[in-house]
Amino acid sequence: DFKLTSAIGTYLYSVCRFLWKDELLKRKGKNTIEASFEFTSDEENEFQLVLEQEAKFNQIESILNQIGEKCLQILKMFYYDGLKMQVIASKVGLKSEKIAKNQKYKCLERAKLQVKSL
């Protein structure tokens, strides 16, 4: 019965480390290998932070895919491209800048609701 008592990142690192050692043994034909694959404390913390950030990015990507194509397009144009609401309204096919602002607000609220439900 396997019970994971460490962080998933630490577990994956250890598995990869042992797989890599086995691969090196196969390539060199030696019975033992004298290589150190140990992280320092700072490196391990940094590795954990990267894994946590990647998990958060995957969750955000999932949420953005759930809010719909039009919402994603409006948010991208506003936040990523830096377009004004009047330009966004004309590109998306909305009648006015106010409608585009309301749509953007609704899209953000929908995304926030999805985040809270996690």
Accessible surface in RSA format (square Angstrom, percent):
REM  Atomic radii and reference values for relative SASA: ProtOr
REM  Chains: A
REM  Algorithm: Lee & Richards
REM  Probe-radius: 1.40
REM  Slices: 20
REM RES _ NUM      All-atoms   Total-Side   Main-Chain    Non-polar    All polar
REM                ABS   REL    ABS   REL    ABS   REL    ABS   REL    ABS   REL
RES ASP A   1   190.60 133.5 110.83 110.3  79.78 188.6  33.93  79.9 156.67 156.2
RES PHE A   2   146.57  73.3 110.69  68.6  35.88  93.4 115.79  70.2  30.78  88.1
RES LYS A   3   165.50  80.7 145.93  89.5  19.57  46.6  93.44  84.1  72.06  76.8
RES LEU A   4    78.99  44.0  46.05  32.9  32.94  82.8  46.56  32.7  32.43  87.3
RES THR A   5   133.82  95.2  92.73  94.0  41.09  97.9  69.76  93.7  64.06  96.8
RES SER A   6    55.41  46.8  36.96  49.3  18.45  42.5  38.40  81.8  17.01  23.8
RES ALA A   7    51.33  47.2  33.29  51.4  18.04  41.0  44.70  62.9   6.63  17.6
RES ILE A   8   103.48  58.9  99.72  74.3   3.76   9.1  99.72  71.8   3.76  10.2
RES GLY A   9     0.56   0.7   0.00   N/A   0.56   0.7   0.00   0.0   0.56   1.3
RES THR A  10    38.04  27.1  35.97  36.5   2.07   4.9  32.99  44.3   5.05   7.6
RES TYR A  11    81.76  38.2  78.53  44.7   3.24   8.4  46.23  34.7  35.54  43.8
RES LEU A  12    87.02  48.5  86.85  62.1   0.17   0.4  87.02  61.1   0.00   0.0
RES TYR A  13    46.17  21.6  42.30  24.1   3.87  10.1  44.03  33.1   2.14   2.6
RES SER A  14    33.74  28.5  33.74  45.0   0.00   0.0  16.91  36.0  16.83  23.6
RES VAL A  15    56.00  36.9  52.38  47.4   3.63   8.7  55.72  48.4   0.28   0.8
RES CYS A  16    76.07  57.5  72.21  80.5   3.85   9.1  25.63  64.9  50.43  54.4
RES ARG A  17    39.41  16.5  32.38  16.5   7.03  16.7   7.99  10.9  31.42  19.0
RES PHE A  18   107.90  54.0 107.69  66.7   0.21   0.5 107.69  65.3   0.21   0.6
RES LEU A  19   113.89  63.4 108.83  77.9   5.06  12.7 108.95  76.5   4.93  13.3
RES TRP A  20   112.40  45.1 109.78  53.1   2.63   6.2 101.23  54.0  11.18  18.1
RES LYS A  21    46.52  22.7  46.52  28.5   0.00   0.0  13.16  11.8  33.36  35.5
RES ASP A  22    71.70  50.2  70.25  69.9   1.45   3.4  16.82  39.6  54.87  54.7
RES GLU A  23    62.04  35.6  61.22  46.3   0.82   1.9  16.39  31.7  45.64  37.3
RES LEU A  24    28.52  15.9  28.46  20.4   0.06   0.1  28.46  20.0   0.06   0.2
RES LEU A  25    44.96  25.0  41.85  29.9   3.12   7.8  42.57  29.9   2.39   6.4
RES LYS A  26   161.02  78.6 130.44  80.0  30.59  72.8  86.63  78.0  74.40  79.2
RES ARG A  27   158.84  66.7 120.08  61.2  38.76  92.3  49.58  67.8 109.26  66.2
RES LYS A  28   128.65  62.8  98.21  60.3  30.44  72.5  55.76  50.2  72.89  77.6
RES GLY A  29    66.91  82.5   0.00   N/A  66.91  82.5  34.17  93.8  32.74  73.3
RES LYS A  30   123.98  60.5 111.65  68.5  12.33  29.3  68.43  61.6  55.55  59.2
RES ASN A  31   145.32 100.2 118.70 114.7  26.62  64.1  31.14  75.0 114.17 110.4
RES THR A  32    95.68  68.1  87.39  88.6   8.30  19.8  65.65  88.2  30.03  45.4
RES ILE A  33    45.10  25.7  24.82  18.5  20.28  48.9  27.16  19.6  17.94  48.7
RES GLU A  34   166.89  95.8 128.41  97.1  38.48  91.6  67.14 129.9  99.75  81.4
RES ALA A  35    41.34  38.0  22.80  35.2  18.55  42.2  29.77  41.9  11.57  30.7
RES SER A  36    99.61  84.2  62.83  83.8  36.78  84.7  50.68 107.9  48.93  68.6
RES PHE A  37    58.23  29.1  48.12  29.8  10.11  26.3  56.15  34.0   2.07   5.9
RES GLU A  38   117.61  67.5  94.72  71.7  22.89  54.5  47.13  91.2  70.48  57.5
RES PHE A  39    72.66  36.4  51.44  31.9  21.22  55.2  51.90  31.5  20.76  59.4
RES THR A  40    83.21  59.2  75.61  76.6   7.60  18.1  78.93 106.0   4.28   6.5
RES SER A  41    82.76  69.9  67.83  90.5  14.93  34.4  48.89 104.1  33.87  47.5
RES ASP A  42   112.66  78.9 106.90 106.4   5.76  13.6  31.84  74.9  80.82  80.6
RES GLU A  43    84.41  48.5  80.04  60.6   4.36  10.4  28.92  55.9  55.49  45.3
RES GLU A  44    65.28  37.5  65.28  49.4   0.00   0.0  15.09  29.2  50.19  41.0
RES ASN A  45    85.07  58.7  83.22  80.4   1.85   4.4  21.37  51.4  63.70  61.6
RES GLU A  46   112.55  64.6 111.14  84.1   1.41   3.4  32.10  62.1  80.44  65.7
RES PHE A  47    60.65  30.3  56.54  35.0   4.12  10.7  60.29  36.6   0.37   1.0
RES GLN A  48    34.18  19.1  34.18  25.0   0.00   0.0  23.73  50.5  10.45   7.9
RES LEU A  49   105.52  58.8 105.41  75.4   0.11   0.3 105.41  74.0   0.11   0.3
RES VAL A  50    77.91  51.3  77.26  69.9   0.65   1.6  77.26  67.1   0.65   1.8
RES LEU A  51    49.43  27.5  43.90  31.4   5.54  13.9  44.18  31.0   5.25  14.1
RES GLU A  52    91.09  52.3  86.32  65.3   4.77  11.4  35.97  69.6  55.12  45.0
RES GLN A  53   100.61  56.3  99.79  72.9   0.82   1.9  19.83  42.2  80.77  61.3
RES GLU A  54    94.76  54.4  92.50  70.0   2.26   5.4  30.08  58.2  64.68  52.8
RES ALA A  55    52.21  48.0  46.21  71.3   6.00  13.6  50.82  71.6   1.39   3.7
RES LYS A  56   127.14  62.0 126.74  77.8   0.40   1.0  72.04  64.8  55.11  58.7
RES PHE A  57   132.99  66.5 129.35  80.1   3.64   9.5 129.67  78.6   3.32   9.5
RES ASN A  58    82.87  57.2  77.15  74.6   5.72  13.8  24.58  59.2  58.29  56.3
RES GLN A  59    87.58  49.0  83.20  60.8   4.38  10.4  22.89  48.7  64.69  49.1
RES ILE A  60    85.68  48.8  85.45  63.7   0.23   0.5  85.68  61.7   0.00   0.0
RES GLU A  61   103.97  59.7 101.44  76.7   2.53   6.0  32.61  63.1  71.36  58.3
RES SER A  62    50.84  43.0  44.22  59.0   6.63  15.3  29.39  62.6  21.45  30.1
RES ILE A  63     8.45   4.8   8.45   6.3   0.00   0.0   8.45   6.1   0.00   0.0
RES LEU A  64    56.08  31.2  55.55  39.7   0.52   1.3  55.55  39.0   0.52   1.4
RES ASN A  65   102.13  70.4  75.09  72.6  27.04  65.1  26.46  63.7  75.67  73.1
RES GLN A  66   110.11  61.6  76.46  55.9  33.65  80.1  36.05  76.7  74.06  56.2
RES ILE A  67     3.41   1.9   0.22   0.2   3.19   7.7   1.03   0.7   2.38   6.5
RES GLY A  68    32.72  40.4   0.00   N/A  32.72  40.4  32.66  89.6   0.07   0.1
RES GLU A  69   134.99  77.5 123.89  93.7  11.10  26.4  62.62 121.1  72.38  59.1
RES LYS A  70    95.25  46.5  90.23  55.4   5.02  11.9  54.74  49.3  40.51  43.1
RES CYS A  71     3.48   2.6   2.83   3.2   0.65   1.5   0.00   0.0   3.48   3.8
RES LEU A  72    51.67  28.8  51.67  37.0   0.00   0.0  51.67  36.3   0.00   0.0
RES GLN A  73    78.47  43.9  73.83  54.0   4.64  11.1  20.65  44.0  57.82  43.9
RES ILE A  74     0.00   0.0   0.00   0.0   0.00   0.0   0.00   0.0   0.00   0.0
RES LEU A  75    14.52   8.1  13.57   9.7   0.95   2.4  13.86   9.7   0.66   1.8
RES LYS A  76   110.87  54.1 104.07  63.9   6.80  16.2  65.47  58.9  45.41  48.4
RES MET A  77    13.90   7.2  13.90   9.2   0.00   0.0   9.44   8.0   4.47   5.9
RES PHE A  78    63.30  31.7  56.30  34.9   7.00  18.2  56.30  34.1   7.00  20.0
RES TYR A  79   127.12  59.3  96.98  55.2  30.14  78.4  85.33  64.1  41.79  51.5
RES TYR A  80   174.78  81.6 146.01  83.1  28.77  74.9 102.61  77.1  72.17  89.0
RES ASP A  81    68.04  47.7  37.90  37.7  30.14  71.3  16.67  39.2  51.37  51.2
RES GLY A  82    58.40  72.0   0.00   N/A  58.40  72.0  29.13  79.9  29.27  65.6
RES LEU A  83    47.93  26.7  42.76  30.6   5.17  13.0  44.55  31.3   3.38   9.1
RES LYS A  84   159.29  77.7 153.13  94.0   6.16  14.7 101.62  91.5  57.67  61.4
RES MET A  85    12.28   6.4   9.18   6.1   3.11   7.4   9.18   7.8   3.11   4.1
RES GLN A  86   126.46  70.7 123.77  90.5   2.68   6.4  28.72  61.1  97.74  74.1
RES VAL A  87    60.39  39.7  57.85  52.4   2.54   6.1  60.39  52.5   0.00   0.0
RES ILE A  88     0.00   0.0   0.00   0.0   0.00   0.0   0.00   0.0   0.00   0.0
RES ALA A  89     4.39   4.0   4.39   6.8   0.00   0.0   4.39   6.2   0.00   0.0
RES SER A  90    84.74  71.6  55.63  74.2  29.11  67.1  50.63 107.8  34.11  47.8
RES LYS A  91   130.06  63.5  96.05  58.9  34.01  81.0  60.29  54.3  69.78  74.3
RES VAL A  92    25.26  16.6   1.98   1.8  23.27  56.1   5.28   4.6  19.98  54.2
RES GLY A  93    62.65  77.3   0.00   N/A  62.65  77.3  32.15  88.2  30.49  68.3
RES LEU A  94    30.44  17.0  17.29  12.4  13.15  33.1  19.46  13.7  10.98  29.6
RES LYS A  95   193.38  94.3 155.07  95.1  38.31  91.2 105.43  94.9  87.95  93.7
RES SER A  96    46.00  38.9  39.34  52.5   6.66  15.3  41.00  87.3   5.00   7.0
RES GLU A  97    71.53  41.1  66.87  50.6   4.65  11.1  14.81  28.6  56.72  46.3
RES LYS A  98   158.86  77.5 158.04  97.0   0.82   1.9 100.38  90.4  58.48  62.3
RES ILE A  99    71.77  40.8  70.97  52.9   0.80   1.9  71.37  51.4   0.40   1.1
RES ALA A 100     0.00   0.0   0.00   0.0   0.00   0.0   0.00   0.0   0.00   0.0
RES LYS A 101   104.27  50.9 101.54  62.3   2.73   6.5  50.46  45.4  53.80  57.3
RES ASN A 102    88.25  60.9  87.57  84.6   0.68   1.6  12.96  31.2  75.29  72.8
RES GLN A 103    42.94  24.0  42.07  30.7   0.87   2.1   1.02   2.2  41.92  31.8
RES LYS A 104    32.57  15.9  32.57  20.0   0.00   0.0   8.52   7.7  24.05  25.6
RES TYR A 105   136.24  63.6 135.64  77.2   0.60   1.6  97.95  73.6  38.29  47.2
RES LYS A 106   122.00  59.5 117.53  72.1   4.48  10.7  63.80  57.4  58.20  62.0
RES CYS A 107     0.00   0.0   0.00   0.0   0.00   0.0   0.00   0.0   0.00   0.0
RES LEU A 108    46.48  25.9  46.45  33.2   0.02   0.1  46.45  32.6   0.02   0.1
RES GLU A 109    62.84  36.1  62.13  47.0   0.71   1.7  20.38  39.4  42.47  34.7
RES ARG A 110    96.37  40.5  93.37  47.6   3.00   7.1  38.63  52.8  57.75  35.0
RES ALA A 111    13.64  12.5  13.57  20.9   0.08   0.2  13.64  19.2   0.00   0.0
RES LYS A 112   109.49  53.4 107.54  66.0   1.95   4.6  64.48  58.0  45.01  47.9
RES LEU A 113   124.24  69.2 121.97  87.3   2.27   5.7 122.59  86.1   1.65   4.4
RES GLN A 114    60.80  34.0  59.04  43.1   1.76   4.2   1.87   4.0  58.93  44.7
RES VAL A 115    79.31  52.2  72.73  65.8   6.58  15.9  72.73  63.2   6.58  17.9
RES LYS A 116   170.64  83.2 137.06  84.1  33.58  80.0  87.92  79.1  82.73  88.1
RES SER A 117    90.03  76.1  48.44  64.7  41.59  95.8  50.86 108.3  39.17  54.9
RES LEU A 118   126.15  70.3  66.33  47.5  59.82 150.4  79.53  55.9  46.62 125.5
END  Absolute sums over single chains surface
CHAIN  1 A     9517.0       8089.3       1427.8       5429.1       4087.9
END  Absolute sums over all chains
TOTAL          9517.0       8089.3       1427.8       5429.1       4087.9
